[in-house]
Amino acid sequence: MSALVAAVAEAQAVSMGAGRTRWPDHGPLSSLSPRRRWYVLAMAAVTTLLVGATLVAVLDELRPPDRAQPDVPGTVVLVPGFGGDTSTLQLLALRLRVADRRTVVVEPPDGGVGDFSGQAAAIDAAVAAALRRGAPSVDVVAFSAGGIATWLWLAEGRRAPAARRVVTLGSPLQGAELAAAGSVLAPGTCSPACRQLAPGSALLTRLAAYGPPRDVPWVSVRSLTDEVVPPASTRLPGVRDIALQDVCTDAAPKHSGLPTDFVTIGLLLYAIDRRPMPAFGSADCVSVRALGTGRPRLALN
């Protein structure tokens, strides 16, 4: 703004004959009146500043963010599963806000059934918005097929360096046999995401070649009572695997109930804490479930 004021003042001084400055008798502005010369120069100064500001904004948008610091939690980005239903994640978001964590729920394009590249782009856009609002980092929590979109984003997303922690809930990281059956038995109704979830698909093969990120702690939470994604499919080399029943033997959420299960939420809150996630056993069931319910609100140990 100071540069603009200076440019306008100088242009006005020149055009009005201030001091000893005089306009040259030749040049592109020589035929204009002093007032019109001032106007042209002022508009040129404004245009230059606007172009410069736009260029700076574009370059800043293209620049990858700084790598997330492990001890500086930021916004929690929640990614829905196949079909894009966000209702259970909205409930989970409320619980995380009670724990003083800012949250955002990603709205996937194409109803959550389109190509996973579009869903990964939606995650990147949500992360970019969180960073613009001042978030120092993001923790990504993905439900079901949202874990595949998250994995793709981690591998290829421009803002992936901002990821601090990743938690997937019942995600078919090795593919889903239901998707394979759908692509064979009803190919006309199997959407792009459905075909990409089939074990051995081109996308899953590409992701397996990438592997999980080495510098981002990733926890995969599964339930032995999941009727949609086989527990073995949630396992991935390099990703920490936790079965709810290894912590609370009476935990029995179905697939759709994973994001709102109290044991799941308790483990999630540990996973996105400032400190590394400890090992858990059946002796920790009461404390993990209590943390998930928020009654009482316990400090993380």
C-alpha positions in Angstrom: 0.0 0.0 0.0 2.9 2.4 0.8 4.3 1.7 -2.7 1.0 2.5 -4.3 0.7 5.8 -2.4 4.2 6.8 -3.3 3.6 6.0 -7.0 0.4 7.9 -7.1 2.0 10.9 -5.3 4.9 11.0 -7.7 2.6 10.7 -10.7 0.5 13.5 -9.4 3.5 15.7 -8.7 4.8 15.2 -12.2 1.5 15.7 -13.9 0.8 18.9 -12.0 4.2 20.4 -12.5 5.3 20.1 -8.9 8.8 21.4 -8.1 11.1 21.5 -11.1 9.9 18.3 -12.6 8.5 18.7 -16.2 6.9 16.2 -18.5 9.0 15.5 -21.6 7.7 16.8 -24.9 7.8 13.3 -26.5 6.8 9.8 -25.5 3.6 7.8 -25.1 2.0 10.2 -22.6 3.1 13.5 -24.2 -0.2 14.0 -26.0 -2.3 13.6 -22.8 -3.4 16.4 -20.4 -1.6 16.5 -17.0 -4.7 15.1 -15.2 -5.1 12.2 -17.7 -1.4 11.5 -17.4 -1.8 11.2 -13.6 -4.7 8.8 -14.0 -2.8 6.6 -16.5 0.2 6.3 -14.2 -2.0 5.7 -11.1 -3.8 2.9 -12.9 -0.5 1.4 -14.1 0.8 1.4 -10.5 -2.4 -0.3 -9.2 -2.2 -2.9 -11.9 1.4 -3.6 -11.2 0.7 -4.1 -7.5 -2.3 -6.3 -8.2 -0.3 -8.5 -10.6 2.5 -8.8 -8.1 0.2 -9.7 -5.2 -1.6 -12.3 -7.4 1.8 -13.8 -8.4 2.9 -14.0 -4.8 -0.4 -15.7 -3.9 -0.1 -18.2 -6.7 3.5 -19.1 -5.9 2.6 -19.5 -2.2 -0.3 -21.8 -3.2 2.0 -23.9 -5.3 4.7 -24.2 -2.7 4.5 -27.4 -0.7 4.0 -26.7 3.1 6.7 -27.2 5.6 6.9 -30.8 7.0 4.7 -31.2 10.0 6.3 -31.1 13.5 5.4 -34.3 15.5 4.6 -32.4 18.6 2.5 -29.6 17.1 -1.1 -30.9 16.5 -3.3 -29.1 14.1 -6.6 -29.6 12.4 -8.1 -33.1 12.2 -9.3 -33.9 8.7 -12.0 -36.6 8.5 -12.4 -38.5 5.3 -15.6 -40.5 4.7 -15.8 -43.9 3.1 -17.4 -45.3 -0.1 -20.6 -43.4 -0.9 -19.5 -40.3 0.9 -21.9 -40.5 3.8 -20.5 -38.1 6.5 -23.1 -38.6 9.2 -21.0 -40.8 11.5 -18.0 -38.6 10.9 -19.9 -35.5 12.0 -20.6 -37.2 15.3 -16.9 -38.1 15.6 -16.0 -34.5 14.8 -18.2 -33.3 17.7 -16.3 -35.7 20.1 -13.0 -34.4 18.8 -14.0 -30.8 19.3 -14.8 -31.6 23.0 -11.2 -32.8 23.1 -10.2 -29.3 21.9 -9.3 -30.3 18.4 -10.4 -28.3 15.4 -12.0 -30.6 12.7 -13.1 -30.5 9.1 -15.1 -33.2 7.3 -14.1 -33.7 3.6 -17.0 -33.7 1.1 -15.9 -36.1 -1.6 -16.8 -35.4 -5.3 -19.1 -37.7 -7.3 -20.9 -38.9 -4.2 -17.8 -40.7 -2.9 -18.0 -43.4 -5.7 -15.8 -41.7 -8.3 -12.2 -42.2 -9.2 -10.0 -42.0 -6.0 -7.9 -39.3 -7.6 -10.8 -36.9 -7.3 -11.2 -37.9 -3.6 -7.5 -37.4 -3.0 -7.8 -33.9 -4.6 -10.7 -33.1 -2.2 -8.5 -34.0 0.7 -5.7 -31.8 -0.6 -8.1 -28.9 -1.0 -9.4 -29.4 2.6 -5.8 -29.5 3.9 -5.0 -26.3 1.9 -7.9 -24.5 3.4 -6.9 -25.6 7.0 -3.4 -24.4 6.4 -4.6 -21.0 5.1 -6.6 -20.7 8.3 -3.4 -21.1 10.3 -3.3 -24.8 11.1 0.4 -25.9 11.7 -0.3 -29.4 10.5 -3.1 -31.9 10.0 -4.0 -35.3 11.4 -6.0 -37.3 8.9 -8.7 -39.8 10.1 -10.2 -41.9 7.3 -13.1 -44.3 7.5 -13.3 -47.4 5.3 -12.5 -46.6 1.6 -11.5 -43.2 2.7 -8.3 -44.8 3.7 -7.5 -45.5 0.0 -8.1 -41.9 -0.9 -5.9 -40.8 2.0 -3.1 -43.2 1.0 -3.2 -41.8 -2.5 -3.1 -38.3 -1.1 -0.1 -39.1 1.1 1.7 -40.5 -2.0 0.9 -37.8 -4.5 -0.8 -34.8 -2.8 0.9 -31.4 -2.9 0.1 -30.7 0.8 1.0 -34.2 2.0 4.0 -32.9 4.0 1.5 -31.2 6.3 0.3 -34.7 7.5 1.4 -35.3 11.1 -0.5 -38.5 12.0 -2.8 -40.8 10.0 -5.5 -43.1 11.4 -7.6 -45.4 9.2 -10.7 -47.1 10.5 -11.7 -50.4 8.9 -10.0 -49.4 5.7 -9.5 -52.1 2.9 -5.9 -51.3 2.4 -5.4 -54.7 0.7 -8.6 -54.3 -1.3 -12.2 -55.5 -0.8 -13.5 -58.8 -2.1 -17.0 -57.3 -2.3 -15.7 -54.8 -4.8 -14.1 -57.6 -6.8 -17.4 -59.5 -6.8 -19.3 -56.4 -7.9 -16.9 -55.7 -10.8 -17.5 -59.3 -12.1 -21.1 -59.9 -11.3 -22.5 -56.4 -11.9 -19.9 -54.5 -14.0 -22.5 -51.9 -15.1 -23.2 -50.8 -11.5 -19.6 -51.0 -10.2 -18.4 -47.4 -10.1 -14.8 -46.3 -10.7 -14.1 -46.4 -6.9 -15.7 -49.9 -6.8 -13.4 -51.2 -9.5 -10.3 -49.6 -7.9 -11.1 -51.3 -4.6 -10.8 -54.8 -6.1 -7.7 -56.6 -4.9 -4.9 -56.3 -7.5 -6.4 -53.2 -9.2 -4.1 -50.9 -11.0 -4.5 -48.3 -8.2 -3.8 -50.7 -5.3 -0.8 -52.0 -7.2 0.5 -48.5 -7.6 -0.1 -47.7 -3.9 1.6 -50.9 -2.8 4.7 -49.8 -4.8 4.6 -46.4 -3.0 4.2 -48.1 0.4 3.1 -46.0 3.5 5.1 -42.8 4.2 8.1 -43.5 6.3 8.0 -40.3 8.4 4.2 -40.2 9.2 2.9 -42.4 12.0 0.0 -44.4 10.7 -2.4 -46.5 12.8 -4.9 -48.9 11.3 -7.8 -49.7 13.6 -10.0 -52.8 12.8 -12.8 -54.8 14.4 -13.0 -58.5 14.3 -16.7 -58.2 14.0 -16.5 -56.1 10.8 -18.9 -57.7 8.3 -17.8 -55.6 5.3 -14.0 -55.4 5.4 -12.1 -58.5 6.4 -9.7 -57.6 9.3 -6.8 -59.0 7.3 -7.4 -56.4 4.6 -6.8 -53.5 7.0 -3.2 -54.6 7.6 -0.3 -53.0 5.7 3.4 -53.5 6.2 4.8 -50.4 7.9 1.4 -49.4 9.4 0.6 -50.1 13.0 -2.3 -52.5 13.3 -4.7 -52.5 16.3 -7.7 -54.8 16.7 -10.4 -53.3 19.1 -10.8 -56.8 20.6 -7.2 -56.9 21.7 -8.0 -54.0 24.0 -11.6 -54.6 24.9 -12.7 -58.2 24.4 -16.3 -57.2 24.5 -16.0 -54.6 21.7 -18.3 -55.6 18.8 -18.9 -52.8 16.4 -20.0 -53.6 12.9 -18.4 -51.8 10.0 -20.6 -48.7 10.0 -20.3 -48.3 13.7 -16.5 -48.1 13.9 -16.3 -44.2 13.8 -18.6 -43.8 16.8 -17.5 -46.8 18.9 -16.1 -45.6 22.2 -13.0 -47.9 22.1 -12.3 -46.7 18.6 -12.5 -43.1 19.7 -10.3 -43.7 22.7 -7.6 -45.3 20.5 -7.9 -42.5 18.0 -7.4 -39.8 20.7 -4.2 -41.6 21.8 -3.1 -41.9 18.2 -3.3 -38.1 17.5 -1.9 -37.0 20.8 1.4 -35.1 21.0 3.3 -38.2 22.2 3.8 -41.5 20.5 1.0 -44.0 20.9 1.8 -46.5 23.6 1.2 -50.3 23.4 -2.2 -51.4 24.5 -3.6 -54.6 26.1 -6.7 -55.8 27.8 -5.6 -54.1 31.0 -6.1 -50.8 29.3 -9.7 -51.4 28.2 -11.4 -49.3 31.0 -9.1 -46.2 30.5 -9.3 -46.3 26.6 -13.1 -46.6 26.6 -13.5 -43.9 29.3 -11.3 -41.6 27.1 -13.6 -42.4 24.2 -16.8 -41.5 26.0 -15.3 -38.4 27.6 -16.8 -39.3 31.0 -14.7 -38.5 32.8 -12.4 -36.5 30.5 -9.1 -38.1 31.1 -5.6 -36.7 30.4 -3.6 -38.8 28.0 -0.9 -40.8 29.7 
